[in-house]
Amino acid sequence: MTQALDGKVALVTGGSRGIGAAVALRLAEEGADVALTYQRNAERAADVVDQIKGIGRRALAVRADNADPAEVTGAVDRTAAEFGRLDILVNNAGVFLVAPVDEFGLAEFERTLAVNVRAPFVAAQAAARYMTDGGRIINIGSNVAERAPFPGLAAYSMSKTALIGLTKGLGRDLGPRGITTNLVNPGPTDTDANPADGPNSAAIAGLTALNRYAAPAEIASAVAFLAGNGGRYVTGATIDVDGGFSI
């Protein structure tokens, strides 16, 4: 049976765990060959690669630090070289550095912007050189782009809000070429970094209308929609998959 993404190649940054791993696996299930980047944990990246291959798709793990523009561009170039094309870019890698504004160091501020804002721009710029009509760029943001529920989020919230403007601008620039660009803002999601059974999880879940965390697969479903035929006429959009956190 033909799948929605048969013949497509995707790159998922930060694809070794959490939302990124769920996205990589879902895109493979939809028929795509998938490359993913990781920064430190080669073992976890290799496990995701093995799972993708088990689905019957080609897979590749590339070590890359999103704070380094050359490594970001290199991951895009290597994906296109290995698979012969690039159709889908999911900018998922990010850093979550939190502190009161009067304690937030300049180095932490600059790393936040480098990883969460500059890297998606650099990756999109590099990917657009390979993409043709039907290309997809999907940025992964955060629910705190629209609502900062507790102190210490100034830099992180700013970095994720910046993705709204980046997504709209890229959508206008690349739309004439048939390439769409969209933003998915997840709400509280059950990952290693923010487990649904963590010490503050009940309070965080209570900020949503559905009173629960998302599973990573629920975020991946929205990404798969945008990557497939359902997303053909959606561009420059911000889609909140946050259980009603922002309402």
C-alpha positions as CSV (number, residue, x, y, z in Angstrom):
1,M,0.0,0.0,0.0
2,T,1.3,3.4,-0.9
3,Q,2.1,5.6,2.1
4,A,1.8,9.4,2.3
5,L,5.5,10.0,2.4
6,D,6.8,7.2,0.1
7,G,9.9,8.4,-1.7
8,K,10.4,11.4,0.6
9,V,13.5,12.1,2.7
10,A,13.3,13.9,6.1
11,L,15.8,15.4,8.5
12,V,14.8,15.7,12.1
13,T,17.2,17.7,14.3
14,G,17.4,16.5,17.9
15,G,15.9,13.2,16.8
16,S,17.4,10.8,19.3
17,R,14.8,11.2,22.1
18,G,11.5,12.8,23.2
19,I,9.5,14.6,20.6
20,G,12.2,14.4,18.0
21,A,12.4,10.6,18.2
22,A,8.6,10.3,18.0
23,V,8.6,12.5,14.9
24,A,11.4,10.6,13.2
25,L,9.6,7.3,13.8
26,R,6.2,8.6,12.7
27,L,7.6,10.0,9.4
28,A,9.2,6.6,8.8
29,E,5.9,4.9,9.4
30,E,4.4,7.3,6.8
31,G,7.0,6.1,4.3
32,A,9.9,8.5,4.5
33,D,13.6,7.8,4.8
34,V,14.8,9.7,7.9
35,A,18.1,11.3,9.0
36,L,18.3,12.6,12.6
37,T,20.8,14.7,14.5
38,Y,22.0,14.2,18.0
39,Q,24.6,16.0,20.1
40,R,25.8,13.6,22.8
41,N,24.0,10.3,23.1
42,A,25.1,8.2,20.1
43,E,23.6,5.0,21.6
44,R,20.1,6.5,21.8
45,A,20.5,7.9,18.2
46,A,21.5,4.4,17.0
47,D,18.5,2.9,18.7
48,V,16.1,5.2,16.8
49,V,18.0,4.4,13.6
50,D,17.5,0.7,14.2
51,Q,13.8,1.3,14.9
52,I,13.4,3.2,11.6
53,K,15.2,0.4,9.7
54,G,12.9,-2.1,11.4
55,I,10.0,-0.2,9.8
56,G,11.7,-0.8,6.5
57,R,13.0,2.7,5.8
58,R,16.6,4.0,5.4
59,A,18.0,5.9,8.4
60,L,21.0,7.9,9.3
61,A,22.3,9.5,12.5
62,V,24.5,12.6,12.3
63,R,26.3,14.1,15.3
64,A,25.8,17.9,15.3
65,D,25.7,20.7,17.8
66,N,23.0,23.1,16.8
67,A,25.0,26.0,18.4
68,D,27.5,25.5,15.5
69,P,26.2,26.8,12.2
70,A,28.7,24.8,10.2
71,E,27.6,21.6,11.9
72,V,23.9,22.4,11.2
73,T,24.6,23.0,7.5
74,G,26.8,19.9,7.4
75,A,23.9,17.7,8.7
76,V,21.7,19.0,6.0
77,D,24.3,18.5,3.3
78,R,25.1,15.0,4.5
79,T,21.5,14.0,4.5
80,A,21.0,15.2,0.9
81,A,24.2,13.5,-0.1
82,E,23.4,10.2,1.5
83,F,19.8,9.9,0.4
84,G,20.0,11.9,-2.9
85,R,17.4,14.5,-1.9
86,L,15.7,16.3,1.0
87,D,12.0,17.0,1.2
88,I,11.2,17.5,4.9
89,L,13.1,19.4,7.6
90,V,11.9,19.3,11.2
91,N,13.7,21.8,13.3
92,N,13.2,20.1,16.7
93,A,16.6,20.5,18.6
94,G,16.5,23.1,21.3
95,V,17.8,24.1,24.7
96,F,15.8,24.9,27.8
97,L,17.8,27.2,30.0
98,V,15.8,28.9,32.8
99,A,16.7,31.5,35.5
100,P,15.4,34.8,36.8
101,V,16.3,37.6,34.4
102,D,18.8,39.2,36.8
103,E,20.6,35.9,37.2
104,F,20.6,34.8,33.5
105,G,24.2,34.9,32.2
106,L,25.1,36.3,28.8
107,A,26.6,33.0,27.7
108,E,23.3,31.2,28.5
109,F,21.4,33.9,26.6
110,E,23.6,33.6,23.5
111,R,23.4,29.8,23.5
112,T,19.6,30.0,23.8
113,L,19.4,32.2,20.7
114,A,22.0,30.2,18.8
115,V,20.3,26.9,19.3
116,N,16.6,27.9,19.3
117,V,16.6,30.7,16.7
118,R,19.8,30.8,14.6
119,A,20.0,27.1,14.0
120,P,16.4,26.7,12.6
121,F,17.2,29.7,10.2
122,V,20.5,28.1,9.1
123,A,19.0,24.7,8.7
124,A,16.1,26.1,6.7
125,Q,18.4,28.1,4.5
126,A,20.5,25.1,3.8
127,A,17.6,22.8,3.2
128,A,15.9,25.1,0.8
129,R,18.8,24.7,-1.6
130,Y,17.7,21.0,-2.0
131,M,14.0,21.3,-1.7
132,T,11.6,21.4,-4.7
133,D,7.9,21.8,-5.0
134,G,6.2,20.0,-2.1
135,G,9.1,20.7,0.3
136,R,8.2,21.0,4.0
137,I,9.9,22.9,6.8
138,I,8.3,22.4,10.2
139,N,9.6,24.2,13.2
140,I,9.0,22.9,16.8
141,G,8.3,25.7,19.2
142,S,6.8,25.7,22.7
143,N,3.6,26.6,24.4
144,V,5.4,29.2,26.5
145,A,5.8,31.3,23.3
146,E,2.3,32.6,24.1
147,R,2.1,32.2,27.8
148,A,4.8,32.3,30.4
149,P,3.3,30.5,33.4
150,F,6.2,30.9,35.9
151,P,9.3,33.1,36.4
152,G,12.7,32.5,34.6
153,L,11.4,32.0,31.1
154,A,12.2,35.3,29.6
155,A,15.0,34.2,27.2
156,Y,13.4,30.8,26.4
157,S,10.0,32.3,25.7
158,M,11.6,35.0,23.6
159,S,13.5,32.4,21.5
160,K,10.3,30.4,20.9
161,T,8.3,33.5,20.0
162,A,10.9,34.4,17.4
163,L,10.0,31.2,15.6
164,I,6.6,32.6,14.8
165,G,8.2,35.4,12.8
166,L,10.7,33.1,11.3
167,T,8.0,30.7,10.2
168,K,5.9,33.4,8.6
169,G,8.9,35.0,6.8
170,L,10.1,31.7,5.4
171,G,6.6,30.9,4.3
172,R,6.5,34.1,2.3
173,D,10.0,33.6,0.8
174,L,9.6,29.9,-0.1
175,G,5.9,29.8,-1.0
176,P,6.4,30.7,-4.6
177,R,8.6,27.6,-4.9
178,G,5.8,25.4,-3.5
179,I,7.6,24.9,-0.1
180,T,5.6,25.3,3.0
181,T,6.8,26.4,6.4
182,N,4.8,25.9,9.6
183,L,5.3,25.9,13.4
184,V,4.0,23.4,15.9
185,N,3.9,24.6,19.5
186,P,3.7,21.6,21.9
187,G,2.3,21.8,25.3
188,P,3.5,19.8,28.3
189,T,4.8,16.6,26.8
190,D,5.9,13.4,28.6
191,T,9.7,13.2,27.9
192,D,12.8,12.6,29.9
193,A,13.3,16.3,30.3
194,N,9.7,16.9,31.5
195,P,8.2,13.6,32.7
196,A,4.5,13.4,33.3
197,D,5.2,12.0,36.8
198,G,7.8,14.7,37.7
199,P,7.7,16.8,40.9
200,N,5.8,19.7,39.3
201,S,3.8,17.7,36.8
202,A,0.4,18.0,38.5
203,A,0.6,21.8,38.5
204,I,1.8,21.9,34.9
205,A,-0.9,19.5,33.7
206,G,-3.4,21.7,35.5
207,L,-2.6,24.6,33.3
208,T,-4.0,22.8,30.3
209,A,-7.7,22.5,29.5
210,L,-7.3,18.7,29.2
211,N,-5.5,18.4,32.5
212,R,-2.8,16.1,31.2
213,Y,0.5,15.9,29.4
214,A,0.8,14.9,25.8
215,A,2.5,11.8,24.6
216,P,5.3,12.6,22.1
217,A,3.4,10.6,19.5
218,E,0.6,13.2,19.7
219,I,3.0,16.0,18.7
220,A,4.4,13.8,16.0
221,S,0.9,13.3,14.5
222,A,0.6,17.0,13.9
223,V,4.0,17.1,12.3
224,A,3.0,14.2,10.0
225,F,-0.1,16.0,9.0
226,L,1.9,19.0,7.9
227,A,4.5,16.9,6.2
228,G,1.9,15.0,4.2
229,N,-0.8,15.8,1.7
230,G,-3.0,17.4,4.4
231,G,-0.5,20.2,4.8
232,R,-0.2,21.2,1.1
233,Y,-2.2,24.4,1.6
234,V,-1.0,25.3,5.1
235,T,2.0,27.7,5.4
236,G,3.1,30.3,7.8
237,A,0.8,28.9,10.4
238,T,1.3,28.3,14.1
239,I,-0.5,25.2,15.4
240,D,-0.8,24.8,19.1
241,V,-0.8,21.1,20.2
242,D,-1.0,22.0,23.8
243,G,-4.1,20.5,25.3
244,G,-5.6,24.0,25.7
245,F,-2.7,25.5,27.6
246,S,-2.8,28.7,25.7
247,I,-6.6,29.4,25.9
